[in-house]
Amino acid sequence: MATSFTKSFTTKTSTFLDQSSFHGVPVTSPVRMQPLRSAQKNVSITMSAAASSEQYDLGSFKFSPIKESIVAREMIRRYMTDMITYADTDVVICGAGSAGLSCAYELSKNPNVQ
């Protein structure tokens, strides 16, 4: 009984979003990295810390503004996946602009949506 109980929680459920472009497309193939091997076996490292008179100029840091489209896409991905996986929902699409049509297209990929 304990084995089947544990197995039911470890099984990954498949949703229609697993085959969708909704999660994005990888830009490049993953890079395989090899660890560097040191030629010396006995290496001595010495470190010392001294009080530095230099202070960071906190006004010199500059950040690029956050692109709203990237944040919105991530929020939709996170919450839409939970909604589809765990909740019974009704969806009404209002409008036939780019957002409404892409929403209808993604929903039409799921055979359970009528």
Backbone bond lengths (Angstrom), bond angles and torsions (degrees), N, CA, C in turn:
res aa  C-N    CA-C-N  psi(-1)  N-CA   C-N-CA  omega(-1)  CA-C   N-CA-C  phi
1 M - - - 1.454 - - 1.524 111.09 -
2 A 1.337 116.84 -41.31 1.467 120.12 -178.83 1.522 111.25 -65.51
3 T 1.338 116.63 -34.74 1.458 119.47 -179.57 1.527 110.94 -66.61
4 S 1.327 117.37 -45.69 1.464 118.82 -179.57 1.522 111.75 -68.35
5 F 1.337 117.30 -33.10 1.463 121.45 177.20 1.520 110.27 -63.93
6 T 1.340 117.39 -44.55 1.464 121.90 179.39 1.521 110.45 -66.93
7 K 1.317 116.74 -40.56 1.456 120.54 -177.79 1.523 111.53 -63.22
8 S 1.323 117.40 -35.67 1.457 118.73 -178.52 1.523 112.17 -65.83
9 F 1.328 117.88 -27.58 1.458 119.99 178.93 1.522 112.62 -85.96
10 T 1.319 119.01 -20.63 1.456 120.80 -177.78 1.520 112.48 -93.86
11 T 1.325 119.13 -10.91 1.453 121.59 -179.82 1.524 109.54 -74.31
12 K 1.331 116.33 129.22 1.459 120.81 -179.70 1.516 108.55 -84.86
13 T 1.310 115.60 126.70 1.456 119.51 177.16 1.521 109.14 -83.78
14 S 1.295 115.53 142.08 1.459 121.06 -179.31 1.523 108.61 -100.19
15 T 1.310 116.15 132.84 1.454 120.95 177.25 1.519 108.65 -115.82
16 F 1.323 115.43 168.91 1.459 118.29 179.14 1.524 111.57 -67.68
17 L 1.342 118.22 -16.22 1.463 120.48 179.42 1.525 112.40 -75.12
18 D 1.350 117.52 -15.84 1.462 119.75 180.00 1.525 111.51 -64.58
19 Q 1.327 117.92 -30.31 1.461 120.99 -179.91 1.524 111.56 -102.28
20 S 1.301 118.38 6.94 1.455 122.25 -175.65 1.527 110.84 -92.92
21 S 1.308 115.93 159.52 1.462 120.64 173.51 1.520 110.63 -82.34
22 F 1.336 116.69 5.01 1.467 122.63 -179.24 1.522 111.59 -59.16
23 H 1.339 117.58 -31.93 1.461 121.68 -178.48 1.523 112.23 -85.71
24 G 1.295 118.45 1.12 1.459 121.11 178.92 1.516 111.36 93.13
25 V 1.293 115.69 168.09 1.451 122.95 -179.47 1.517 107.47 -121.58
26 P 1.351 118.48 133.05 1.459 118.60 179.40 1.524 111.42 -62.78
27 V 1.318 116.35 138.77 1.454 121.37 -177.66 1.522 110.52 -78.96
28 T 1.312 117.17 -44.10 1.458 121.18 -179.83 1.516 109.12 -131.53
29 S 1.320 115.28 163.86 1.457 118.96 176.05 1.526 109.41 -74.52
30 P 1.342 117.31 151.62 1.465 119.06 -179.08 1.527 111.47 -62.89
31 V 1.302 116.09 146.25 1.459 122.20 -178.89 1.520 108.46 -95.91
32 R 1.316 116.83 129.91 1.458 120.41 177.39 1.520 108.28 -91.55
33 M 1.305 115.75 128.84 1.455 120.45 -177.82 1.524 109.36 -112.70
34 Q 1.313 115.41 136.90 1.458 121.45 177.54 1.519 108.97 -105.44
35 P 1.331 118.09 136.68 1.465 119.31 178.73 1.528 111.28 -69.64
36 L 1.321 115.62 146.08 1.457 120.63 176.48 1.521 109.08 -81.13
37 R 1.305 116.16 142.57 1.461 120.28 179.23 1.525 108.40 -109.88
38 S 1.294 115.65 132.72 1.454 121.14 -179.33 1.523 109.80 -81.93
39 A 1.322 116.31 141.43 1.457 120.46 179.27 1.523 111.06 -78.87
40 Q 1.319 117.97 -31.15 1.455 120.90 -178.52 1.517 109.93 -92.94
41 K 1.342 114.21 143.05 1.463 119.12 178.23 1.526 111.25 -93.27
42 N 1.326 117.83 -37.53 1.464 121.73 -177.66 1.524 109.00 -104.99
43 V 1.296 116.29 100.22 1.447 121.34 -179.20 1.517 108.05 -116.41
44 S 1.309 116.09 132.90 1.457 120.69 178.28 1.524 108.37 -108.77
45 I 1.321 115.74 130.72 1.457 120.88 179.56 1.515 108.10 -118.77
46 T 1.315 115.90 129.73 1.459 120.98 178.83 1.517 108.30 -119.25
47 M 1.332 115.33 138.24 1.450 120.27 -179.12 1.510 109.38 -135.10
48 S 1.291 116.81 143.96 1.459 119.53 174.48 1.520 108.33 -138.70
49 A 1.309 115.26 146.74 1.457 120.25 179.68 1.517 108.53 -120.08
50 A 1.293 115.70 133.08 1.459 120.60 177.67 1.519 107.78 -130.83
51 A 1.294 116.21 149.61 1.458 120.36 178.34 1.523 108.51 -65.83
52 S 1.295 115.74 123.23 1.454 120.55 -178.90 1.521 109.05 -92.32
53 S 1.327 115.00 138.06 1.459 118.68 177.90 1.527 111.03 -81.87
54 E 1.348 116.60 -15.14 1.459 119.89 179.72 1.518 110.11 -78.54
55 Q 1.293 115.83 136.35 1.459 121.90 175.35 1.526 107.60 -112.50
56 Y 1.313 114.81 149.65 1.458 118.61 175.10 1.518 109.08 -69.61
57 D 1.306 115.43 137.64 1.458 120.23 173.74 1.527 107.18 -88.95
58 L 1.320 115.99 99.39 1.459 120.14 -175.58 1.519 112.40 -68.29
59 G 1.300 118.02 -15.34 1.458 120.65 177.18 1.519 112.89 -81.63
60 S 1.336 117.85 -10.18 1.461 120.12 -177.04 1.525 112.86 -85.97
61 F 1.327 118.07 -10.52 1.456 120.36 179.27 1.520 109.53 -77.91
62 K 1.316 115.73 135.35 1.457 121.01 177.88 1.521 108.35 -131.79
63 F 1.308 115.67 135.92 1.446 121.15 -179.56 1.520 109.13 -120.34
64 S 1.319 114.78 146.36 1.461 119.56 175.11 1.520 108.49 -73.54
65 P 1.317 116.94 148.27 1.468 118.20 177.36 1.529 110.53 -66.24
66 I 1.320 115.84 148.52 1.458 121.17 178.35 1.522 108.16 -74.78
67 K 1.315 115.79 131.85 1.458 119.86 178.46 1.523 108.73 -79.83
68 E 1.309 115.57 123.48 1.461 120.83 -176.15 1.524 111.57 -61.72
69 S 1.326 117.14 -32.77 1.466 119.37 -178.47 1.521 111.72 -65.51
70 I 1.340 117.02 -36.39 1.465 120.31 179.56 1.519 110.09 -69.26
71 V 1.323 117.21 -43.55 1.463 120.91 179.68 1.524 110.03 -65.18
72 A 1.320 117.11 -44.64 1.462 120.65 -179.08 1.523 110.66 -62.70
73 R 1.323 117.46 -41.25 1.461 121.01 -179.89 1.524 110.72 -62.63
74 E 1.320 116.78 -42.82 1.465 120.47 -179.76 1.527 111.23 -66.63
75 M 1.325 117.17 -40.58 1.468 119.96 179.10 1.532 110.21 -65.22
76 I 1.321 117.31 -42.34 1.465 120.39 178.84 1.518 109.82 -63.71
77 R 1.325 117.39 -43.45 1.458 120.88 -179.66 1.527 110.52 -59.84
78 R 1.322 116.59 -45.89 1.465 120.77 -176.63 1.525 111.74 -66.37
79 Y 1.327 117.01 -50.24 1.456 119.75 -173.01 1.522 112.94 -83.43
80 M 1.316 118.64 -29.59 1.457 120.93 178.09 1.522 110.08 -68.40
81 T 1.329 117.76 -38.76 1.458 121.08 178.25 1.521 110.32 -62.43
82 D 1.326 117.71 -44.56 1.466 120.77 177.62 1.524 110.93 -63.88
83 M 1.318 116.66 -40.63 1.460 120.03 -178.95 1.526 110.68 -63.67
84 I 1.307 117.23 -43.95 1.461 120.73 -178.20 1.521 111.05 -70.30
85 T 1.336 116.90 -37.30 1.456 120.82 -176.75 1.522 112.50 -74.56
86 Y 1.322 117.67 -42.69 1.461 120.20 -167.75 1.527 115.28 -112.46
87 A 1.295 120.56 -12.63 1.463 120.65 -171.70 1.522 111.12 -120.63
88 D 1.323 115.32 149.03 1.461 121.24 169.75 1.520 106.81 -91.71
89 T 1.311 116.43 121.50 1.460 119.43 -173.73 1.523 110.77 -134.50
90 D 1.303 114.91 155.22 1.459 123.06 169.53 1.520 106.68 -111.04
91 V 1.327 116.20 139.44 1.459 120.38 -177.42 1.520 108.99 -123.21
92 V 1.314 116.35 130.92 1.460 122.30 173.66 1.520 106.71 -120.61
93 I 1.329 116.56 124.81 1.460 121.31 179.07 1.519 107.42 -100.58
94 C 1.313 116.31 119.38 1.463 122.22 179.33 1.519 108.37 -105.79
95 G 1.304 116.91 117.60 1.453 120.14 177.25 1.512 111.52 104.87
96 A 1.316 115.18 155.68 1.456 121.43 -179.76 1.518 110.27 -125.03
97 G 1.328 115.63 32.89 1.459 119.74 175.10 1.520 109.79 -79.97
98 S 1.305 116.26 -167.37 1.463 119.83 -177.26 1.523 111.51 -63.11
99 A 1.336 118.18 -39.53 1.467 120.69 -179.48 1.525 111.02 -69.42
100 G 1.328 117.61 -43.96 1.460 120.47 -179.93 1.514 112.57 -65.07
101 L 1.325 116.76 -41.76 1.461 120.15 -179.88 1.520 111.89 -68.94
102 S 1.330 117.84 -40.21 1.464 119.01 178.92 1.522 110.64 -68.96
103 C 1.334 117.85 -34.81 1.462 121.26 175.59 1.525 110.17 -63.91
104 A 1.322 117.45 -46.45 1.464 121.33 178.97 1.523 111.02 -62.70
105 Y 1.320 116.58 -39.21 1.466 120.48 179.31 1.524 110.95 -63.22
106 E 1.336 117.43 -46.90 1.466 120.83 -179.52 1.523 111.02 -64.54
107 L 1.327 116.98 -40.11 1.466 119.84 178.57 1.524 111.67 -68.07
108 S 1.329 117.45 -32.01 1.463 120.01 -179.09 1.524 112.15 -69.40
109 K 1.312 118.17 -17.50 1.466 121.06 178.18 1.522 112.06 -71.15
110 N 1.336 117.29 -21.85 1.457 121.42 -178.66 1.525 108.87 -88.16
111 P 1.338 118.49 118.53 1.471 119.81 -179.00 1.528 113.02 -68.56
112 N 1.324 118.76 -17.31 1.463 121.53 -179.85 1.520 112.48 -80.48
113 V 1.331 118.03 -14.22 1.463 121.55 -179.43 1.523 108.33 -90.56
114 Q 1.331 115.85 128.40 1.471 119.90 -179.48 1.501 110.26 -125.13
